[in-house]
């Protein structure tokens, strides 16, 4: 074996981040837990009509208390796509509606804040 392989093994054995096979660092679990907790908190802050909006499906309806605030165009696959931002009068959540005729999974989404 060459010196590089021995050195690599030595660094892995002495590293405080070395793990048992199949284990993952604790920081990854904490980051995932923080992300899940933030997503659950954002979901809990939604009003009942907002919770009923079907996400990521083109032509899915919103609800009556959404107010359009702005719109813009972005390029998706070389074609322009219209994105409209909406705000809920009841819970003040912000929604984006992506109208992409070439993508059935476009539609309603909650942008990250």
ABEGO torsion letter per residue (X at the ends): XBAAAAAAAAAAAABAABBBBGBBBAAAAAAAAAAAAAAAAAAAABBAAAAABBBGBBGBBBBAABBBABBBBBBBGGBBBBBBBBBBAAAGBBBBBBBBAABAABEBBBBBX
